[in-house]
Amino acid sequence: MADEVVRASEIGQYAYCARAWWLNRVKGYQPTNQAALDSGTALHLSHGRAVQTYARWRRWAYILLALAVVAGLMLILRLLAVI
């Protein structure tokens, strides 16, 4: 047992529920609700993609806002130079 590799996902599973980790790793039991687990995994992936898309759009919004501020300042400076 000393040469067995413990993966990071197993540490996460142990931190979440040590009993579930023990049942799976030591006793070899598999979850009976695999369809629900797969559905949850797919939902988390979808949500993660949505969060990444939101972050990308927010970055673009800040860039466009900065460009608008610069353009506004340039317009104000040009109008002040005429007066």
Backbone as a chain_set.jsonl record, in Angstrom:
{"seq": "MADEVVRASEIGQYAYCARAWWLNRVKGYQPTNQAALDSGTALHLSHGRAVQTYARWRRWAYILLALAVVAGLMLILRLLAVI", "coords": {"N": [[0.819, -1.185, 0.0], [2.12, 1.154, 0.398], [3.278, 2.07, -1.945], [1.223, 2.991, -3.506], [-0.479, 5.449, -5.468], [-1.886, 8.473, -4.522], [-4.278, 10.441, -5.783], [-4.964, 13.897, -6.646], [-7.68, 14.381, -6.97], [-8.734, 12.431, -5.341], [-7.979, 13.338, -2.848], [-9.528, 15.622, -2.717], [-12.062, 14.396, -2.748], [-11.896, 12.997, -0.335], [-11.674, 15.148, 1.448], [-14.175, 16.263, 1.101], [-15.959, 14.178, 1.78], [-15.084, 11.886, 3.894], [-15.974, 9.333, 4.462], [-17.241, 8.483, 2.087], [-15.013, 8.425, 0.421], [-13.55, 6.376, 1.669], [-15.313, 4.207, 1.395], [-15.266, 3.916, -1.375], [-12.475, 3.704, -2.077], [-11.31, 1.811, -0.275], [-13.229, -0.219, 0.24], [-14.221, -0.594, -2.285], [-16.709, 0.066, -3.303], [-19.029, 1.376, -5.62], [-20.671, 4.401, -6.651], [-24.245, 4.483, -6.662], [-25.792, 6.256, -7.954], [-24.873, 7.109, -10.508], [-25.728, 8.291, -12.895], [-26.898, 10.686, -12.045], [-24.64, 11.898, -10.95], [-23.052, 12.202, -13.25], [-24.695, 13.944, -14.654], [-24.577, 16.167, -12.967], [-21.875, 16.794, -13.207], [-21.758, 17.547, -15.898], [-23.418, 19.789, -15.765], [-21.894, 21.464, -14.107], [-19.678, 21.876, -15.781], [-20.892, 23.276, -17.869], [-21.751, 25.562, -16.503], [-19.264, 26.578, -15.746], [-18.207, 27.283, -18.242], [-19.999, 29.323, -18.89], [-19.363, 31.22, -16.925], [-16.73, 31.834, -17.682], [-17.238, 33.011, -20.17], [-18.734, 35.237, -19.35], [-16.728, 36.621, -17.929], [-15.004, 37.234, -20.021], [-16.623, 38.946, -21.578], [-16.921, 41.009, -19.726], [-14.299, 41.965, -19.545], [-13.995, 42.982, -22.149], [-15.93, 45.01, -22.003], [-14.765, 46.769, -20.129], [-12.513, 47.535, -21.578], [-13.704, 48.835, -23.781], [-15.015, 50.864, -22.403], [-12.831, 52.301, -21.393], [-11.696, 53.166, -23.811], [-13.771, 54.843, -24.663], [-13.684, 56.812, -22.704], [-11.146, 57.915, -23.199], [-11.566, 58.851, -25.826], [-13.549, 60.737, -25.29], [-12.154, 62.54, -23.632], [-10.259, 63.437, -25.49], [-11.95, 64.744, -27.291], [-12.964, 66.785, -25.654], [-10.588, 68.179, -25.093], [-9.956, 69.027, -27.67], [-12.136, 70.695, -28.212], [-11.691, 72.654, -26.271], [-9.359, 73.747, -27.217], [-10.224, 75.106, -29.43], [-11.749, 77.132, -28.43]], "CA": [[0.0, 0.0, 0.0], [2.995, 2.323, 0.468], [3.623, 2.551, -3.278], [0.033, 3.438, -4.231], [-0.539, 6.881, -5.718], [-3.12, 9.145, -4.131], [-4.467, 11.539, -6.722], [-5.534, 15.127, -6.084], [-9.134, 14.243, -6.927], [-9.058, 11.627, -4.17], [-7.845, 14.209, -1.678], [-10.748, 16.43, -2.721], [-13.175, 13.542, -2.342], [-11.718, 12.728, 1.091], [-11.992, 16.379, 2.174], [-15.624, 16.469, 1.025], [-16.633, 13.133, 2.561], [-14.1, 10.834, 4.154], [-16.651, 8.029, 4.418], [-17.422, 8.122, 0.676], [-13.688, 8.059, -0.074], [-13.208, 5.077, 2.243], [-16.156, 3.192, 0.756], [-14.813, 3.712, -2.751], [-11.07, 3.313, -2.17], [-10.99, 0.631, 0.526], [-14.233, -1.27, 0.054], [-14.461, -0.798, -3.713], [-18.094, 0.364, -3.66], [-19.242, 2.419, -6.622], [-21.93, 5.115, -6.408], [-25.401, 3.944, -7.386], [-26.436, 7.365, -8.672], [-23.875, 7.577, -11.475], [-26.37, 9.181, -13.873], [-27.033, 12.002, -11.407], [-23.291, 12.447, -10.843], [-22.662, 12.631, -14.598], [-25.496, 15.126, -14.967], [-24.014, 17.263, -12.187], [-20.593, 17.148, -13.812], [-22.067, 18.295, -17.126], [-23.951, 21.087, -15.357], [-20.772, 22.269, -13.641], [-18.892, 22.276, -16.95], [-21.666, 24.305, -18.566], [-21.691, 26.769, -15.689], [-17.896, 27.085, -15.85], [-18.087, 27.956, -19.538], [-20.772, 30.566, -18.801], [-18.582, 32.15, -16.11], [-15.612, 32.292, -18.516], [-17.802, 33.916, -21.178], [-19.055, 36.478, -18.641], [-15.474, 37.316, -17.632], [-14.507, 37.761, -21.29], [-17.454, 40.097, -21.926], [-16.628, 42.086, -18.783], [-13.026, 42.542, -19.98], [-14.269, 43.813, -23.329], [-16.668, 46.191, -21.558], [-13.802, 47.694, -19.537], [-11.689, 48.073, -22.667], [-14.523, 49.797, -24.53], [-15.239, 52.022, -21.535], [-11.578, 53.07, -21.382], [-11.598, 53.837, -25.114], [-14.761, 55.921, -24.681], [-13.164, 57.893, -21.852], [-10.048, 58.55, -23.944], [-12.165, 59.604, -26.931], [-14.228, 61.892, -24.688], [-11.133, 63.508, -23.228], [-9.699, 64.04, -26.702], [-12.962, 65.673, -27.806], [-12.992, 67.946, -24.763], [-9.354, 68.951, -25.332], [-10.058, 69.653, -29.0], [-13.092, 71.802, -28.095], [-11.053, 73.707, -25.501], [-8.342, 74.391, -28.054], [-10.92, 75.974, -30.376], [-12.302, 78.282, -27.688]], "C": [[0.871, 1.261, 0.0], [3.316, 2.887, -0.906], [2.411, 2.993, -4.091], [0.024, 4.957, -4.34], [-1.902, 7.401, -5.273], [-3.238, 10.388, -5.0], [-5.13, 12.738, -6.03], [-7.055, 15.028, -5.994], [-9.569, 13.41, -5.725], [-8.942, 12.457, -2.891], [-9.075, 15.106, -1.571], [-11.954, 15.636, -2.274], [-13.096, 13.262, -0.842], [-12.091, 13.958, 1.918], [-13.501, 16.623, 2.191], [-16.358, 15.451, 1.892], [-15.668, 11.957, 2.722], [-14.735, 9.442, 4.067], [-16.84, 7.567, 2.972], [-16.088, 7.707, 0.068], [-13.325, 6.667, 0.4], [-14.016, 3.965, 1.582], [-15.679, 2.889, -0.657], [-13.413, 3.122, -2.799], [-10.776, 1.99, -1.46], [-11.943, -0.518, 0.23], [-14.546, -1.545, -1.42], [-15.893, -0.556, -4.151], [-18.14, 1.495, -4.681], [-20.563, 3.115, -6.325], [-23.058, 4.525, -7.249], [-26.103, 5.015, -8.206], [-25.496, 7.959, -9.718], [-24.482, 8.529, -12.504], [-26.511, 10.593, -13.304], [-25.664, 12.668, -11.273], [-22.8, 12.953, -12.193], [-23.409, 13.894, -15.006], [-24.956, 16.351, -14.227], [-22.691, 17.732, -12.757], [-20.814, 17.976, -15.076], [-22.588, 19.693, -16.795], [-22.835, 22.012, -14.876], [-19.894, 22.736, -14.801], [-19.585, 23.404, -17.703], [-21.604, 25.626, -17.809], [-20.297, 27.407, -15.763], [-17.663, 27.822, -17.156], [-18.826, 29.295, -19.52], [-20.008, 31.614, -18.005], [-17.399, 32.69, -16.917], [-16.091, 33.279, -19.569], [-18.133, 35.262, -20.547], [-17.783, 37.277, -18.373], [-14.894, 37.946, -18.903], [-15.297, 39.01, -21.693], [-17.174, 41.282, -21.005], [-15.308, 42.77, -19.149], [-13.228, 43.459, -21.179], [-15.013, 45.09, -22.941], [-15.724, 47.215, -20.952], [-12.916, 48.323, -20.608], [-12.456, 49.134, -23.444], [-14.807, 51.047, -23.705], [-13.991, 52.907, -21.494], [-11.403, 53.818, -22.698], [-12.578, 55.002, -25.209], [-14.292, 57.096, -23.839], [-12.051, 58.641, -22.576], [-10.608, 59.389, -25.089], [-12.878, 60.847, -26.408], [-13.239, 62.958, -24.253], [-10.505, 64.196, -24.434], [-10.664, 65.05, -27.295], [-13.005, 66.934, -26.965], [-11.747, 68.809, -24.993], [-9.394, 69.665, -26.675], [-11.019, 70.841, -28.943], [-12.49, 72.953, -27.302], [-9.994, 74.443, -26.316], [-8.99, 75.359, -29.038], [-11.386, 77.236, -29.667], [-11.237, 79.21, -27.343]], "O": [[0.391, 2.333, -0.368], [3.6, 4.079, -1.023], [2.56, 3.341, -5.262], [0.459, 5.662, -3.43], [-2.939, 6.83, -5.611], [-2.389, 11.277, -4.948], [-5.764, 12.605, -4.983], [-7.653, 15.536, -5.046], [-10.634, 13.643, -5.155], [-9.73, 12.283, -1.961], [-9.601, 15.326, -0.481], [-12.781, 16.133, -1.51], [-14.116, 13.286, -0.153], [-12.739, 13.839, 2.957], [-14.042, 17.128, 3.175], [-17.264, 15.805, 2.646], [-15.473, 11.155, 1.81], [-14.086, 8.487, 3.64], [-16.625, 6.395, 2.663], [-16.026, 6.754, -0.709], [-12.84, 5.854, -0.388], [-13.476, 2.91, 1.248], [-15.687, 1.735, -1.086], [-13.188, 2.132, -3.495], [-10.063, 1.143, -1.999], [-11.515, -1.649, -0.003], [-15.075, -2.604, -1.76], [-16.265, -0.935, -5.262], [-17.37, 2.452, -4.6], [-21.484, 2.488, -5.801], [-22.854, 4.123, -8.395], [-26.927, 4.698, -9.065], [-25.346, 9.178, -9.8], [-23.822, 9.473, -12.938], [-26.27, 11.577, -14.004], [-25.546, 13.879, -11.463], [-22.196, 14.023, -12.269], [-22.84, 14.797, -15.62], [-24.887, 17.442, -14.793], [-22.413, 18.93, -12.788], [-20.139, 18.981, -15.295], [-22.239, 20.665, -17.466], [-22.826, 23.201, -15.197], [-19.42, 23.872, -14.8], [-18.945, 24.368, -18.123], [-21.423, 26.684, -18.412], [-20.172, 28.63, -15.836], [-17.004, 28.861, -17.182], [-18.339, 30.284, -20.069], [-20.006, 32.787, -18.38], [-17.098, 33.881, -16.843], [-15.421, 34.277, -19.833], [-17.851, 36.309, -21.13], [-17.768, 38.491, -18.571], [-14.359, 39.054, -18.865], [-14.712, 40.012, -22.101], [-17.187, 42.431, -21.449], [-15.198, 43.994, -19.077], [-12.7, 44.57, -21.221], [-14.744, 46.15, -23.507], [-15.858, 48.409, -21.222], [-12.608, 49.513, -20.544], [-11.924, 50.205, -23.734], [-14.838, 52.156, -24.239], [-14.097, 54.132, -21.554], [-11.002, 54.982, -22.699], [-12.247, 56.041, -25.779], [-14.482, 58.251, -24.221], [-12.022, 59.871, -22.565], [-10.17, 60.52, -25.299], [-12.81, 61.905, -27.034], [-13.461, 64.148, -24.48], [-10.249, 65.4, -24.402], [-10.239, 66.108, -27.758], [-13.074, 68.038, -27.506], [-11.848, 70.033, -25.077], [-8.913, 70.791, -26.794], [-10.758, 71.878, -29.552], [-12.745, 74.114, -27.62], [-9.769, 75.636, -26.113], [-8.361, 76.338, -29.439], [-11.409, 78.307, -30.273], [-11.493, 80.24, -26.719]]}, "num_chains": 1, "name": "protein.A"}
